[in-house]
Amino acid sequence: MPDIVTAAMIVIGDEILSGRTKDKNIGHLADMMTAIGIDLKEVRVVPDEEGEIVAAVNALRARYTYVFTTGGIGPTHDDITADSVAKAFGVPCEYDAKALALLADSYEKRGIEFNDARKRMARMPRGAEHIDNPVSVAPGFRIGNVHVMAGVPSIFQAMLDNVVPTLKTGTKLLSATVQCPYGEGRIGGPLAEIQKAHPDTIIGSYPKYADGTFWTELVVRARSPEVLEAVRNEIEAMVAGLPKEG
């Protein structure tokens, strides 16, 4: 059996749910996971509420190989991700000595007061390991299979670049595309039969419309090139065998 590695993402923040901030991290994570053979299976967006974060972390870390969170690790009162993840794991959330030293040095070099609010960014669950932040120093952290990172896209991407080499990767999904000149209504039945006969593949149907005509792009995904080619041939034969309309 192919090695299948799975992931989920938790996007944390009232500002995402209200629309004040438009998420840019989901697509980037999806691209990165696909590139290294990890299946991103689920994304949840939750508010800045401890109970919701704890419930999401505990549900997803039990279900998938990896969980990635974004948002809620800044210096303000509503940045409660570290506390919530600590609660999910049943450990204290406390100041990390290494993180305090990194931040203190950074603020001193910039001539900025290292006040209590900024010190909040050095708090993490006991036993967590740092995720380096080359952009603004304040680290993310990993505990168990949960990776906690910033919500600012440039920082999230930089942190993720440091995380990716540590991940177990799986067998990549391969894909092939078949152009079908008919709408989904013509192909829904026979396409479903092909999918049923090949449960080790994923077949997507994407309707298109141009110049007054409906057509469909069919995409088959599989981890085995032999299976991919066989199912693509079946789909092409199915399309070619459909009777002409009119």
Backbone torsions as a table, in degrees:
resi	resn	phi	psi	omega
1	MET	NA	140.3	176.5
2	PRO	-61.1	150.6	178.4
3	ASP	-79.0	112.8	-177.2
4	ILE	-108.0	121.1	178.3
5	VAL	-115.6	133.5	-173.9
6	THR	-119.8	160.3	179.7
7	ALA	-147.6	158.5	172.6
8	ALA	-137.1	161.4	-178.4
9	MET	-130.9	139.1	173.8
10	ILE	-119.2	117.1	177.2
11	VAL	-97.9	120.4	-171.2
12	ILE	-111.9	127.5	174.0
13	GLY	152.1	128.4	174.7
14	ASP	-59.4	-32.7	-176.2
15	GLU	-67.2	-26.4	175.8
16	ILE	-73.2	-45.3	-177.5
17	LEU	-69.2	-28.3	179.6
18	SER	-83.3	-15.1	-178.0
19	GLY	90.7	-2.7	179.9
20	ARG	-64.8	-32.6	177.4
21	THR	-120.6	132.3	179.1
22	LYS	-95.4	122.5	-176.5
23	ASP	-65.7	134.3	175.5
24	LYS	-122.0	2.0	-173.2
25	ASN	-92.0	-27.1	-177.1
26	ILE	-61.8	-49.3	-178.3
27	GLY	-62.5	-38.5	180.0
28	HIS	-66.1	-44.2	179.0
29	LEU	-63.1	-42.6	179.6
30	ALA	-59.6	-44.0	178.3
31	ASP	-61.2	-44.5	-177.9
32	MET	-66.2	-42.3	-179.3
33	MET	-65.3	-42.7	178.3
34	THR	-61.1	-40.3	-177.0
35	ALA	-64.2	-28.8	-176.8
36	ILE	-108.5	10.1	173.6
37	GLY	81.9	27.2	174.9
38	ILE	-109.3	131.7	-179.0
39	ASP	-86.5	112.7	172.6
40	LEU	-79.0	110.4	-169.8
41	LYS	-99.6	-22.9	-173.8
42	GLU	-157.1	143.1	173.4
43	VAL	-130.6	130.0	175.1
44	ARG	-119.7	140.1	173.6
45	VAL	-111.6	121.9	-175.2
46	VAL	-126.7	154.3	180.0
47	PRO	-78.2	174.2	176.3
48	ASP	-78.1	64.7	-179.9
49	GLU	-131.4	124.9	-173.7
50	GLU	-54.0	-47.4	-177.0
51	GLY	-60.7	-38.9	-179.4
52	GLU	-70.0	-39.4	179.6
53	ILE	-67.6	-45.5	179.8
54	VAL	-59.2	-46.1	-178.5
55	ALA	-62.8	-42.1	-179.4
56	ALA	-67.2	-44.4	-179.9
57	VAL	-60.8	-47.2	-177.1
58	ASN	-67.9	-36.5	179.0
59	ALA	-67.6	-45.1	-172.3
60	LEU	-80.7	-33.3	-179.1
61	ARG	-69.6	-23.1	177.1
62	ALA	-81.8	-18.8	-171.9
63	ARG	-100.7	-28.4	-172.4
64	TYR	-125.3	161.8	-178.6
65	THR	-63.6	-44.0	-178.5
66	TYR	-133.9	149.6	172.7
67	VAL	-126.3	135.8	176.6
68	PHE	-120.7	130.7	175.4
69	THR	-115.3	149.9	174.5
70	THR	-131.3	139.8	174.7
71	GLY	97.0	153.9	171.8
72	GLY	81.7	23.2	177.9
73	ILE	-121.0	28.0	179.0
74	GLY	-89.8	-160.8	-173.0
75	PRO	-94.8	-1.3	-172.7
76	THR	-93.7	169.5	-173.4
77	HIS	-63.2	-27.4	-177.4
78	ASP	-91.3	5.3	174.2
79	ASP	-86.6	88.2	-170.7
80	ILE	-115.4	14.2	-176.2
81	THR	-63.0	-44.5	-178.4
82	ALA	-59.9	-45.7	178.7
83	ASP	-61.3	-42.1	-176.3
84	SER	-68.5	-41.5	178.4
85	VAL	-66.3	-39.6	176.3
86	ALA	-59.4	-42.9	179.0
87	LYS	-64.3	-39.4	178.8
88	ALA	-60.1	-35.1	-179.2
89	PHE	-92.3	-5.0	178.1
90	GLY	70.8	34.1	178.9
91	VAL	-127.6	161.2	178.4
92	PRO	-69.5	151.9	170.3
93	CYS	-103.0	122.1	-171.8
94	GLU	-144.8	166.2	177.9
95	TYR	-67.7	132.7	177.7
96	ASP	-95.7	125.5	-173.4
97	ALA	-61.0	-42.5	-179.5
98	LYS	-65.1	-42.0	179.4
99	ALA	-65.6	-40.3	177.2
100	LEU	-59.9	-43.6	-178.4
101	ALA	-66.1	-41.7	178.8
102	LEU	-61.3	-46.5	-177.9
103	LEU	-69.2	-42.4	179.9
104	ALA	-58.9	-43.9	179.7
105	ASP	-65.0	-41.2	-179.3
106	SER	-63.6	-45.8	-179.0
107	TYR	-69.6	-35.3	178.0
108	GLU	-63.3	-43.1	-179.7
109	LYS	-64.1	-28.2	179.9
110	ARG	-93.5	-1.4	-179.9
111	GLY	68.9	32.6	-178.3
112	ILE	-114.5	139.1	-179.6
113	GLU	-63.7	131.7	175.6
114	PHE	-91.7	79.1	-172.8
115	ASN	-85.4	-179.7	-175.7
116	ASP	-62.0	-37.6	-179.9
117	ALA	-62.2	-44.8	-179.6
118	ARG	-69.1	-30.7	177.6
119	LYS	-65.5	-22.8	178.0
120	ARG	-57.2	-28.5	-177.7
121	MET	-72.3	-5.6	177.0
122	ALA	-98.0	4.7	-179.0
123	ARG	-89.7	137.9	177.1
124	MET	-158.3	164.1	179.9
125	PRO	-61.6	143.7	177.3
126	ARG	-58.6	131.8	179.8
127	GLY	91.7	-4.3	-179.7
128	ALA	-72.2	153.6	176.6
129	GLU	-108.4	146.3	-177.6
130	HIS	-68.4	145.4	161.4
131	ILE	-110.7	114.3	-174.1
132	ASP	-62.9	146.0	-179.9
133	ASN	-123.2	96.2	-177.9
134	PRO	-76.9	-6.0	-177.0
135	VAL	-90.6	-53.4	-175.0
136	SER	-130.2	17.7	172.5
137	VAL	75.1	-48.6	-175.6
138	ALA	-54.2	118.3	-172.9
139	PRO	-79.2	155.4	162.0
140	GLY	-87.6	-167.2	178.8
141	PHE	-156.5	159.6	174.9
142	ARG	-121.6	135.0	171.8
143	ILE	-138.7	125.9	-173.4
144	GLY	60.8	-130.0	178.7
145	ASN	-101.4	17.3	-177.3
146	VAL	-106.2	125.7	179.1
147	HIS	-110.3	120.3	-173.9
148	VAL	-108.4	120.3	-173.2
149	MET	-134.6	167.3	-177.2
150	ALA	-69.9	159.5	177.9
151	GLY	-90.1	-22.6	178.5
152	VAL	-63.1	121.7	-171.0
153	PRO	-53.8	-43.2	-178.1
154	SER	-64.5	-36.5	179.7
155	ILE	-75.4	-41.9	177.0
156	PHE	-56.9	-45.5	-178.4
157	GLN	-64.8	-39.6	178.7
158	ALA	-66.8	-41.4	176.9
159	MET	-63.5	-42.7	-178.5
160	LEU	-62.9	-36.2	176.6
161	ASP	-59.0	-33.0	178.1
162	ASN	-79.0	-25.9	-178.9
163	VAL	-80.1	-40.8	-171.7
164	VAL	-52.3	-43.5	-179.6
165	PRO	-64.1	-15.3	-179.2
166	THR	-91.3	-6.5	-172.7
167	LEU	-88.5	145.8	169.3
168	LYS	-76.2	127.0	-178.5
169	THR	-105.0	158.4	-176.9
170	GLY	-111.3	-173.5	176.8
171	THR	-76.2	125.9	-174.2
172	LYS	-69.9	145.4	172.6
173	LEU	-76.8	130.6	173.3
174	LEU	-97.2	156.6	-179.1
175	SER	-139.8	152.7	175.1
176	ALA	-141.4	147.9	-175.7
177	THR	-118.2	137.4	175.1
178	VAL	-121.5	124.9	177.2
179	GLN	-87.0	126.3	-178.5
180	CYS	-115.1	127.1	-176.1
181	PRO	-78.8	4.3	-177.2
182	TYR	-114.3	159.7	175.1
183	GLY	-74.5	170.5	-175.4
184	GLU	-63.5	-27.6	-179.3
185	GLY	-61.6	-28.5	179.8
186	ARG	-79.6	-28.2	-169.3
187	ILE	-112.1	-6.3	-174.1
188	GLY	-55.3	-46.0	-178.0
189	GLY	-65.3	-59.1	-178.7
190	PRO	-64.2	-31.6	178.4
191	LEU	-67.5	-37.5	177.6
192	ALA	-63.5	-35.7	179.1
193	GLU	-67.1	-38.7	177.8
194	ILE	-65.8	-42.8	178.5
195	GLN	-62.1	-42.5	179.5
196	LYS	-61.2	-36.4	-178.4
197	ALA	-76.4	-15.5	-177.2
198	HIS	-132.3	72.7	-177.0
199	PRO	-67.4	-12.4	178.5
200	ASP	-87.3	10.3	175.9
201	THR	-122.1	165.1	172.7
202	ILE	-121.9	122.1	-179.7
203	ILE	-114.2	120.9	179.4
204	GLY	-106.8	144.3	179.8
205	SER	-123.1	120.2	-172.9
206	TYR	-124.3	104.2	-177.2
207	PRO	-67.8	143.4	179.2
208	LYS	-128.4	156.5	177.4
209	TYR	-144.4	126.4	178.3
210	ALA	-157.0	140.0	176.9
211	ASP	52.8	40.3	176.6
212	GLY	76.1	11.8	-176.3
213	THR	-127.0	136.6	173.2
214	PHE	-91.8	138.6	171.6
215	TRP	-146.3	176.0	-172.7
216	THR	-137.5	136.7	173.0
217	GLU	-99.8	123.1	-178.7
218	LEU	-107.5	127.0	-178.2
219	VAL	-122.1	124.5	176.7
220	VAL	-109.2	137.1	-179.4
221	ARG	-125.7	137.6	179.0
222	ALA	-156.8	158.6	178.3
223	ARG	-89.6	-18.3	178.9
224	SER	-102.3	126.1	178.5
225	PRO	-63.5	-31.6	179.0
226	GLU	-67.9	-43.5	177.8
227	VAL	-64.6	-42.4	179.7
228	LEU	-57.3	-47.8	-178.0
229	GLU	-65.2	-40.7	-179.4
230	ALA	-63.6	-44.0	-177.9
231	VAL	-72.1	-37.0	175.4
232	ARG	-59.4	-42.3	178.7
233	ASN	-62.4	-39.4	178.2
234	GLU	-63.5	-42.4	-179.2
235	ILE	-66.5	-43.1	178.1
236	GLU	-61.1	-40.8	178.4
237	ALA	-66.3	-38.9	177.5
238	MET	-60.6	-47.1	-179.2
239	VAL	-63.3	-45.6	-178.9
240	ALA	-63.7	-28.8	-177.1
241	GLY	-87.6	-2.5	178.7
242	LEU	-71.5	136.3	178.8
243	PRO	-67.1	144.4	177.3
244	LYS	-66.7	143.3	177.1
245	GLU	-90.9	147.6	174.7
246	GLY	82.6	NA	NA
